[in-house]
């Protein structure tokens, strides 16, 4: 019998059958499923459990005869009826799904998502695993009660969204509580308990997801699927338990990649658990190991991943994906770098655009949790992580049209304005110290490096556009930084910090092509000035003779009065002119 007749339709055909509009279901909380449906589902679960308990023998015959696609559909229909969820809490069925998925191979490698059979098998695995986690954490009944209360208030939500939310929340509660005894109870590590999933099955599932990661990602991206936070949770937990095994490094690579791919696709109901596991994965140093050892599948897969990042900012179904957190985009840019390869150049301007636009949305309409230091973190991470993209072959291979698109994004999205706003939000020395990972710790050097790198890589024709269009914004903030200390009446140590910011801003200006020359040192020319060393900066000079500098109009007036000098104009003077293709800024500030 041909593979397609056994395994159903290929991904290119079955994906259309599992769109949100076609398969969304409302929960039937007060109904029992029809006896016929219940019996069909129970029989299917029993068949799966037999496959799971036989140690892997006769998987092929089980695939063709014992468990059919119709059996999987019967189980999935039961999800509408929360009263029947206890019937789905069958750990051996999870093992059966994993073994059946492993039977689908193409060219000697696991490829369960290439055909509808493997995809349905994974859907059942995900739902049964989630319900088992709720059952073993003693949260199944209360979750059903809350789901029933929430459903009338959110009639547009699908039953799988409600279920996925409670599975994700339950995982998050266990992880946040850091109660390993409770987690061990879920996994069945206590005396007299059956295992939720055996280590052998987890290793097999992990290998399948790695071998088939391209098709796995494409299947999840192109269909409406149950949240798989429970699957990532199992992979993550076993990885923590087996840190001293020979396979730990490889398993860490698999976990990091599957988690990153899923982070681009996870629906809103999955965010609690996914976010927590992301923090843990980063803190344990898994990410650098993955970055150093990951393997791209092919160009098509890389483009799918970069496109998924872009699509995450403008989801097709907002009911499934709430707006991405403005901090998450810049963070996801770093692992996205692994998939920036020649052939993805046309997507790079859009990557920057969607990331920066989301930050601006937060600036203009802050969320309740917004804090100024969060903006600094977001801008810092955007500059740092996109600078790594600037150094890739893909960026350097952009043609003139793509460079012009990049410059258009650079200017229209107000990157120079965003950089300046974040500079003004940096903590001052007199303020409470920032935490160790705060963006303010290394914001200035990263920002300077980003703008410097952009200007090095851009063709001359694009740089002329940058020089011309960015100067007003750059000069506006430069002038403001000069006056900033006086406006806020800062103490001496804070004034010194503002000078550092001003110096960085001048260096950014020079990177953009503006030649900045400071004529006078920070020294006030009035002998009786309260600030003779210019701690507050010098802001004034005579616009006619340009002789002498003063920290304030008062000092200039007193000095000029004693010399019977011109005192009617006391403003900073700046000359701007073009020479040899460069914009020169000559300032008496």
C-alpha positions in Angstrom: 0.0 0.0 0.0 1.4 3.4 -0.9 2.5 5.8 1.9 0.0 8.5 0.9 -3.0 6.1 1.1 -1.9 4.9 4.5 -0.9 8.3 5.9 -3.4 10.6 4.2 -2.8 13.8 2.4 0.6 15.6 2.3 1.2 18.9 4.2 0.5 21.0 1.1 -3.0 19.6 1.0 -4.0 18.9 4.6 -3.0 22.3 5.8 -6.1 23.9 4.3 -8.3 21.5 6.3 -7.1 22.8 9.7 -7.6 26.5 9.4 -9.0 28.4 12.4 -12.4 29.1 10.7 -12.9 25.5 9.7 -12.1 23.7 13.0 -12.8 26.1 15.8 -15.2 24.6 18.3 -17.1 26.1 21.2 -17.1 24.2 24.4 -20.2 22.2 25.4 -19.8 22.4 29.1 -23.2 21.1 30.2 -23.4 18.3 27.7 -22.2 14.7 27.6 -20.9 13.5 24.2 -23.1 11.0 22.3 -22.6 7.4 23.5 -21.4 6.4 20.0 -18.8 9.2 19.9 -17.6 8.3 23.5 -17.2 4.7 22.6 -15.3 5.4 19.4 -13.0 7.7 21.3 -12.5 5.3 24.2 -11.7 2.5 21.7 -9.2 4.7 19.9 -7.5 5.7 23.2 -7.3 2.0 24.2 -5.7 1.1 20.9 -3.2 3.9 21.3 -2.5 2.7 24.9 -1.8 -0.8 23.6 0.7 0.6 21.1 2.3 2.6 23.9 2.6 -0.4 26.2 4.0 -2.9 23.8 7.5 -1.6 23.9 7.5 -0.5 20.3 6.8 -3.8 18.7 4.6 -4.1 15.6 4.3 -0.4 15.1 3.9 -0.7 11.4 0.9 -3.0 11.7 -0.6 -0.8 14.4 -0.2 2.1 12.1 -2.0 0.5 9.2 -4.7 -1.4 11.1 -5.1 -0.7 14.8 -5.2 3.1 14.9 -6.6 5.0 11.9 -7.1 8.7 11.1 -10.8 8.3 11.9 -9.8 7.1 15.4 -7.8 10.3 15.9 -10.7 12.4 14.7 -13.0 10.7 17.2 -10.6 11.6 20.0 -10.3 15.2 18.9 -14.1 15.6 18.7 -14.2 14.7 22.4 -12.3 18.0 23.2 -15.6 19.9 22.8 -17.0 18.2 25.9 -15.0 19.1 29.1 -17.1 16.5 31.1 -15.2 13.9 29.1 -11.7 15.1 29.8 -11.0 12.5 32.5 -11.4 9.9 29.8 -8.6 11.6 27.9 -6.1 11.4 30.8 -4.3 8.3 29.4 -0.5 8.5 29.7 0.0 5.4 27.6 -1.8 7.0 24.8 1.0 9.6 24.7 3.5 6.9 24.3 1.4 5.3 21.5 1.2 8.6 19.6 5.0 9.0 19.8 5.6 5.5 18.5 3.1 5.9 15.7 4.6 9.2 14.6 8.0 7.5 14.5 6.8 5.1 11.8 6.5 7.9 9.2 9.9 8.3 7.5 11.1 9.9 4.3 14.5 9.1 2.9 15.4 7.3 6.2 14.5 10.3 8.5 11.6 10.8 10.7 9.0 13.1 9.0 5.7 12.8 10.8 4.4 16.2 9.8 4.7 15.5 6.1 1.4 13.6 6.2 -1.9 14.1 7.8 -1.6 10.9 9.9 1.4 12.2 11.7 -0.1 15.7 12.2 -3.3 14.3 13.7 -1.2 12.0 15.9 0.6 15.0 17.2 -2.6 16.9 17.8 -3.9 14.1 19.9 -0.6 13.8 21.8 -0.6 17.5 22.7 -4.2 17.5 24.0 -3.8 14.2 26.0 -0.5 15.4 27.4 -2.0 18.8 28.5 -5.0 17.1 30.2 -2.7 14.6 32.0 -0.7 17.5 33.4 -3.8 19.2 34.6 -5.1 15.9 36.1 -1.8 15.1 37.9 -1.4 18.6 39.3 -5.0 18.3 40.7 -6.2 21.2 38.6 -8.4 19.5 36.0 -11.7 20.1 37.8 -11.1 23.7 38.8 -9.8 24.4 35.3 -13.1 23.1 33.8 -15.1 25.2 36.2 -13.2 28.4 35.3 -13.4 27.6 31.6 -17.2 27.3 31.9 -17.3 30.7 33.7 -15.0 32.4 31.1 -16.7 31.0 28.0 -19.7 33.3 28.0 -17.5 36.4 28.5 -15.2 35.3 25.6 -17.6 33.7 23.1 -15.2 34.3 20.2 -12.6 31.9 21.9 -12.3 28.3 20.8 -12.4 25.5 23.3 -8.7 24.7 22.6 -7.8 28.3 23.6 -9.5 27.8 26.9 -7.8 24.5 27.5 -4.4 25.6 26.3 -4.6 28.6 28.6 -5.1 26.5 31.7 -2.4 24.0 30.7 0.1 26.8 30.2 -1.0 28.5 33.4 -0.7 25.2 35.4 2.9 24.7 34.0 3.8 28.3 34.9 2.5 27.9 38.4 4.6 24.8 39.0 7.7 26.4 37.5 7.3 29.6 39.4 6.8 27.8 42.6 10.0 25.8 42.0 8.5 22.9 43.8 10.3 19.9 42.3 8.2 17.5 44.4 5.1 18.7 42.6 6.8 18.5 39.2 8.0 14.9 40.0 4.4 14.1 40.9 3.3 15.2 37.5 6.0 13.2 35.7 5.2 10.1 37.9 8.5 9.8 39.6 7.0 9.0 42.9 6.8 5.5 44.4 3.9 3.5 42.9 3.2 6.0 40.1 3.2 5.4 36.4 5.4 7.6 34.3 3.8 10.4 32.4 6.2 9.8 29.5 9.2 7.5 29.6 12.7 8.9 29.0 12.9 6.7 25.9 9.8 8.2 24.4 10.9 11.7 25.2 14.2 11.0 23.5 12.4 9.6 20.4 10.0 12.6 20.3 12.9 15.0 20.6 14.7 13.3 17.7 11.6 13.4 15.5 11.0 17.1 16.1 14.7 17.8 15.3 14.7 15.6 12.1 11.4 17.1 10.9 11.9 20.6 12.3 11.3 22.3 8.9 8.0 20.5 8.2 7.0 20.7 11.9 7.4 24.5 11.8 5.6 24.8 8.5 2.7 22.7 9.7 2.2 24.7 12.8 2.6 28.0 10.9 0.0 27.1 8.3 -2.7 25.5 10.6 -4.6 26.1 13.8 -3.1 23.7 16.3 -3.4 23.0 20.1 -0.8 24.9 22.1 2.3 22.8 22.6 3.7 24.4 25.8 3.2 21.0 27.4 5.5 19.4 24.8 8.2 22.0 25.3 7.7 21.6 29.1 8.4 17.8 28.8 11.5 18.4 26.7 12.7 21.1 29.0 12.2 19.1 32.2 14.0 16.0 30.9 16.9 18.1 29.7 17.3 19.5 33.2 17.1 16.0 34.8 19.8 14.5 32.5 22.5 17.2 32.6 25.4 14.8 33.1 24.5 12.4 30.2 26.5 12.2 27.0 23.5 13.4 25.0 22.8 16.4 27.1 24.5 18.9 24.7 22.6 17.6 21.7 19.3 17.7 23.6 20.0 21.2 24.7 20.4 22.2 21.1 17.1 20.5 20.2 15.3 22.2 23.1 16.6 25.6 22.2 15.7 25.4 18.6 12.2 23.9 19.1 11.5 26.5 21.8 12.6 29.4 19.5 10.6 28.2 16.6 7.5 27.8 18.8 8.1 31.2 20.4 7.4 32.7 16.9 4.1 30.8 16.6 2.8 30.4 20.1 -0.7 31.7 20.6 -1.5 34.1 23.5 -2.9 31.3 25.7 0.6 29.7 25.8 2.7 32.8 26.8 2.8 32.1 30.6 4.8 28.9 30.3 6.7 29.8 27.2 8.1 33.0 28.7 9.2 31.4 31.9 11.0 28.5 30.1 12.6 31.1 27.8 14.1 32.9 30.8 15.3 29.6 32.3 16.9 28.4 29.0 18.8 31.6 28.6 20.0 31.6 32.3 21.3 28.0 31.9 23.5 28.9 29.0 21.7 26.7 26.5 21.4 29.4 23.9 25.1 30.0 23.2 25.5 26.2 22.8 22.7 26.2 20.2 24.0 29.3 18.4 27.4 27.7 18.0 26.1 24.3 16.8 22.7 24.8 15.1 22.3 23.7 11.6 20.2 25.4 9.0 17.9 23.1 7.0 17.7 25.0 3.8 16.9 28.5 2.4 13.1 27.8 2.3 13.1 27.0 6.0 15.2 30.1 6.8 12.7 32.3 4.9 9.8 30.7 6.7 11.3 31.5 10.0 12.2 35.1 9.2 8.7 35.6 7.7 7.2 34.2 10.8 9.0 36.8 12.9 7.6 39.6 10.7 4.1 38.1 10.7 4.1 37.9 14.5 3.8 41.7 14.6 0.7 41.7 12.3 -1.0 38.4 13.0 -3.7 37.1 10.7 -5.9 36.2 13.7 -5.6 38.8 16.5 -8.0 36.6 18.5 -5.2 34.0 18.7 -2.2 36.3 19.0 -2.4 39.4 21.1 0.1 42.2 20.3 3.7 41.0 20.8 5.3 42.5 23.9 7.6 45.3 22.7 10.5 43.8 24.7 10.0 40.4 23.0 10.7 41.5 19.4 14.3 42.8 20.2 15.0 39.7 22.2 13.9 37.3 19.4 16.2 39.2 17.0 19.2 37.4 18.5 18.2 33.8 17.8 16.7 35.0 14.5 20.3 35.7 13.4 20.9 32.0 13.0 18.5 32.0 10.0 19.7 35.2 8.3 21.4 33.6 5.2 22.0 34.6 1.6 18.5 34.6 0.0 16.8 36.4 2.9 18.2 39.9 2.2 14.8 41.2 0.9 13.2 40.5 4.3 15.8 42.4 6.4 14.4 46.0 6.0 11.0 44.7 7.1 12.5 42.9 10.2 13.9 46.3 11.4 10.6 48.1 10.5 8.2 45.9 12.5 10.6 45.8 15.5 11.0 49.5 15.8 7.3 50.3 15.0 6.2 48.1 17.9 8.6 50.0 20.3 7.1 53.3 19.1 3.6 52.0 19.7 4.5 51.4 23.3 6.1 54.9 23.6 3.0 56.6 22.2 0.4 54.4 24.0 2.2 52.8 27.1 0.8 49.6 28.5 0.0 49.4 32.3 3.3 47.6 32.9 5.5 50.0 31.0 8.5 51.6 32.7 11.1 54.0 31.2 13.9 51.6 31.7 12.1 49.0 29.7 12.2 51.3 26.7 16.0 51.6 27.2 16.3 47.8 27.2 14.2 47.4 24.1 16.1 50.0 22.1 19.5 48.7 23.3 18.6 45.1 22.3 17.3 46.2 19.0 20.5 48.1 18.1 22.8 45.3 19.5 21.0 42.4 17.8 20.3 44.1 14.5 23.9 45.2 14.4 24.8 41.5 14.3 22.4 41.2 11.3 24.2 44.1 9.6 27.4 42.0 9.7 25.9 39.0 7.9 26.6 38.1 4.3 22.9 38.5 3.6 22.9 42.2 4.5 26.1 42.9 2.6 24.5 41.3 -0.5 21.6 43.7 -0.6 21.3 45.6 -3.9 20.8 49.4 -4.1 17.0 49.0 -4.1 17.1 47.1 -0.8 19.5 49.6 0.7 17.1 52.4 -0.2 14.3 50.4 1.5 16.5 50.0 4.5 17.3 53.8 4.6 13.6 54.5 4.2 12.8 52.4 7.3 15.8 54.0 9.1 14.4 57.5 8.6 10.7 57.0 8.6 10.8 54.9 11.8 12.7 57.7 13.6 15.7 55.6 14.8 17.7 58.7 15.6 14.8 60.1 17.6 14.3 56.7 19.4 18.0 56.6 20.3 17.9 60.1 21.7 14.7 59.4 23.8 16.3 56.4 25.4 19.5 58.4 26.1 17.4 60.9 28.0 15.9 58.1 30.1 19.2 56.7 31.3 19.7 56.6 35.0 21.7 59.4 36.5 24.5 58.7 39.1 22.4 60.4 41.9 19.5 58.1 41.2 19.1 54.5 42.6 21.5 52.2 40.8 20.1 50.2 37.9 19.9 46.4 38.1 22.8 44.4 36.6 21.1 43.6 33.3 19.5 47.1 32.7 19.9 48.5 29.3 21.5 51.6 30.7 24.6 49.7 31.7 25.8 49.4 28.1 23.3 51.5 26.2 25.7 54.2 25.0 28.5 52.1 23.5 26.0 49.7 21.8 24.0 52.6 20.3 27.2 54.3 19.0 28.4 51.0 17.5 25.1 50.5 15.7 25.0 53.8 14.0 28.7 53.5 13.2 28.2 50.1 11.6 25.2 51.4 9.5 27.3 54.2 8.1 30.2 52.0 7.2 28.0 49.5 5.3 25.8 52.0 3.4 26.7 52.9 -0.2 27.7 56.6 -0.6 24.4 57.5 -2.5 22.4 56.3 0.6 24.7 58.1 3.0 23.9 61.5 1.3 20.2 60.8 2.1 21.1 60.0 5.7 23.3 63.2 6.1 20.6 65.4 4.8 17.4 64.0 6.4 18.8 63.0 9.9 20.6 66.2 10.7 17.6 68.2 12.1 16.7 65.4 14.6 20.4 64.8 15.5 21.1 68.5 16.0 17.8 69.1 17.9 18.8 66.6 20.6 22.4 67.7 20.6 21.2 71.2 21.5 18.9 69.9 24.1 21.7 67.8 25.8 23.9 71.0 26.0 21.1 72.7 28.0 19.9 69.6 29.8 22.0 70.1 33.0 20.8 73.7 33.5 17.1 72.8 32.7 17.1 70.1 35.4 19.5 71.9 37.7 21.6 68.8 38.1 24.2 68.1 40.8 27.9 68.0 39.6 28.2 64.2 39.3 25.0 64.1 37.2 26.3 67.0 35.0 29.4 64.9 34.3 27.2 62.0 33.2 25.3 64.3 30.8 28.6 65.3 29.3 29.3 61.6 28.6 25.9 61.3 26.8 26.7 64.5 24.8 30.1 63.1 23.8 28.4 59.9 22.6 25.8 61.9 20.7 28.5 63.9 19.0 30.3 60.6 18.1 27.1 59.3 16.6 26.8 62.6 14.6 30.4 62.1 13.4 29.6 58.6 12.4 26.7 60.0 10.3 29.1 62.3 8.6 28.7 65.5 10.6 32.1 67.1 11.6 31.6 68.5 15.0 34.1 71.0 16.5 33.9 72.4 20.0 35.7 75.8 20.0 35.9 76.5 23.7 36.5 74.3 26.7 34.0 74.1 29.5 35.2 77.2 31.2 33.3 80.4 32.1 35.0 83.7 31.3 33.6 85.7 34.2 36.1 85.6 37.0 33.5 85.8 39.8 31.4 83.0 38.4 30.0 80.6 40.9 31.0 77.8 38.5 34.4 79.0 37.1 35.5 75.5 36.0 32.4 75.1 33.9 30.8 72.2 35.7 27.5 73.4 34.3 28.9 73.8 30.8 29.4 76.9 28.8 26.4 78.1 26.7 26.9 81.7 25.7 29.3 83.8 23.7 29.2 87.2 21.9 27.9 86.6 18.4 29.9 89.4 17.0 33.4 89.0 18.3 33.0 85.4 19.5 35.5 86.2 22.2 35.0 84.5 25.5 32.5 81.9 26.7 30.1 82.0 29.6 28.1 79.5 31.6 25.0 81.7 31.7 23.5 85.0 30.4 24.1 86.5 33.9 27.8 85.9 33.7 28.1 87.2 30.2 26.1 90.3 31.1 28.2 91.1 34.2 31.4 90.5 32.3 30.3 92.7 29.4 28.9 95.4 31.7 32.3 95.8 33.3 34.0 96.1 29.9 31.2 98.3 28.5 30.8 95.6 25.8 27.9 94.6 23.6 25.3 92.9 25.7 22.2 93.0 23.6 22.6 89.4 22.1 23.5 86.5 24.3 22.7 83.3 22.5 24.7 80.2 21.4 26.0 80.5 17.9 26.3 77.6 15.5 27.5 77.7 11.9 26.6 74.9 9.5 28.1 74.4 6.1 28.9 71.8 3.4 32.4 71.1 2.3 33.8 68.2 0.2 30.7 66.3 0.5 30.6 66.6 4.3 28.3 68.5 6.5 30.3 70.5 9.0 28.9 71.7 12.3 30.9 74.5 13.9 29.7 75.3 17.3 30.7 77.9 19.9 28.9 75.8 22.6 
